[in-house]
Amino acid sequence: MHNDIFSSLVISQIVNATGLDSRVASFKKQLKLSDQQTAELDKVYQETRERVRTIKQEIRDIEKEKQYRLEAMLTPEQAKLY
């Protein structure tokens, strides 16, 4: 049990020191990934996070546009009720 705690602390320090995602550090340990594999996996996670962030922003923009379009078609009385 102490070894597990120690391992978790070491992984935590590795993540903080290298900036690796905690999942990447965990996979590195569990799967015994090489440095090259770890770097590739980290890149995949970073690129995926960025794509998801972009998509979420696009969804927010679409929702705003929808809101403006709906408000534009309503009469002032209807807009108050909406």
N, C-alpha and C positions, 0 to 999 in steps of 0.2 A: 504494500500500500504506500509506504513512504517513497518507493521508487516511482510509483505512478504520480504522486504529488510532485516529486522532484522533476520528473519528465515534463509534466505540465508547466511547471515554472520555467524550465529551460526553453520549451517551445514558446512560451509567452515572451521570454527575453529575446528569442530569435526573431519572432514576429516584430517586436518593437525595434530591434536593432536593424533588421533588413527591410522592414516595411511589408513583409509578406502577409497576405491574407491568412487569418488563422486556419481556414480550411486548407489552404495550400501547405502550410506548415504541418498540419495534421496528416495530410496525404503523404507528404515527404517522409514523415516518420513511419507511418503505417505501411506504405507501399515501397519504402526504401528507394525513393526516386533519386536519380542522379541530379547533379546540379543543373544540367541542361534540361532535364525533364521538369524540374522544379521551376526553372525560369519560364519554360513554355507554358506550364500550367498557370503560373502567376499571370502571364500575359493574357491567357484565355479569360481568366477571371476579371482582370482589369478591363479588357475590351468588352466583355459582356456587361459589366457594371455601367460602362459608358454608353453602350447601346440602349440599355434599359433606361438610364437617366434621360437620354434623348427621346425615347419613345414616350416616357411619362410626360415630358415637357410638351411634346406634340399633342398628347391627349388633353392636357390642360389648355393648350391653345385652341383646340377644336371645341372644347366645352365653352370657352369664352366666346368664340365666334357664334356658337349656337345660341348662347344667352343674348348676345347683341341682336342677332337676327330675330329671335322670338320677341324681344322687347320692341324692336322696330315695327313689327307687324301688328302689335297690339295697340288698341286705343289707350289714351291716358287712364280711363276708368278701368279697363281690363288689366293694365300694367300694375295698378295699385293692388288688384286682387291676386296677381301672379306673384 
